[in-house]
Amino acid sequence: MTPDQLRKFGETLYGPHYKNALEEGLGVSRRTIDRWLVETFPIPDSINVELVAICLEKLEAIDDEAKKRRDTLRELIWNLS
């Protein structure tokens, strides 16, 4: 994984201020993330696996939230009649 890929994962998962959430999700220090981003240290391959797991959890949460909103909207529309 490149620093740019890590940055894109972080921003997509958590928004522009992603570093604290990424630190918590990956179980590493903020300093470690900063070092990875400026290429002081290489990003371990194990981070790929951890990020995939975080992404899958996030996708499931997004799907659950979307389903709840769809169901609520359908109910609201149905009750308009």
Residue pairs with C-beta under 8 A, 6 or more apart in sequence:
1 43
1 45
1 47
1 48
1 51
2 43
3 36
3 37
3 38
3 39
3 43
6 33
6 36
6 37
6 43
6 47
6 51
7 37
9 22
9 51
9 55
10 18
10 19
10 21
10 22
10 33
11 18
13 21
13 22
13 25
13 54
13 55
13 58
14 21
14 22
19 30
19 33
19 34
20 30
22 33
23 29
23 30
23 32
23 33
25 50
25 54
26 33
26 47
26 50
26 51
26 54
32 41
35 41
36 42
36 43
36 47
